Amino acid sequence: MRKVRLDDLIGLKEYEQIRPRFRERIIAHKRARRVHLGPR
């Protein structure tokens, strides 16, 4: 994994625009990794 560089960072305005899509992608990724162990 490479180190984060200063030019990798984005401004708040740009982040506000991409956040909904980014959040959906992360939630879908986490959902796929979930392991069901039985009824709760």
JOTANOR-V141289 format. One record per residue. PHI is phi in whole degrees, -180 to 180 (NA if undefined). PSI is psi in degrees with one decimal (none if undefined). D_CENTER is the distance of its C-alpha to the mean C-alpha in whole Angstrom. Layout:
BEGIN
phi->PHI psi->PSI d_center->D_CENTER
phi->PHI psi->PSI d_center->D_CENTER
END
This chain:
BEGIN
phi->NA psi->132.1 d_center->16
phi->-85 psi->157.9 d_center->17
phi->-74 psi->149.9 d_center->18
phi->-75 psi->133.7 d_center->16
phi->-107 psi->162.0 d_center->18
phi->-59 psi->-37.6 d_center->19
phi->-76 psi->-6.2 d_center->19
phi->-77 psi->-21.9 d_center->15
phi->-77 psi->146.5 d_center->15
phi->-119 psi->159.4 d_center->15
phi->-77 psi->165.6 d_center->17
phi->-62 psi->-40.6 d_center->16
phi->-62 psi->-45.6 d_center->17
phi->-66 psi->-40.3 d_center->15
phi->-62 psi->-41.1 d_center->12
phi->-59 psi->-34.1 d_center->14
phi->-76 psi->-37.4 d_center->14
phi->-94 psi->-13.3 d_center->11
phi->-56 psi->-47.4 d_center->9
phi->-58 psi->-44.9 d_center->10
phi->-67 psi->-41.4 d_center->9
phi->-62 psi->-44.2 d_center->5
phi->-63 psi->-43.5 d_center->5
phi->-59 psi->-42.3 d_center->7
phi->-64 psi->-42.4 d_center->6
phi->-67 psi->-43.2 d_center->4
phi->-62 psi->-42.3 d_center->7
phi->-62 psi->-39.8 d_center->9
phi->-63 psi->-44.8 d_center->8
phi->-66 psi->-38.4 d_center->9
phi->-61 psi->-39.8 d_center->12
phi->-69 psi->-24.1 d_center->13
phi->-91 psi->-6.7 d_center->13
phi->-70 psi->138.6 d_center->15
phi->-114 psi->123.3 d_center->19
phi->-91 psi->127.4 d_center->22
phi->-104 psi->-5.4 d_center->25
phi->139 psi->-175.0 d_center->27
phi->-66 psi->149.4 d_center->28
phi->-86 psi->none d_center->27
END
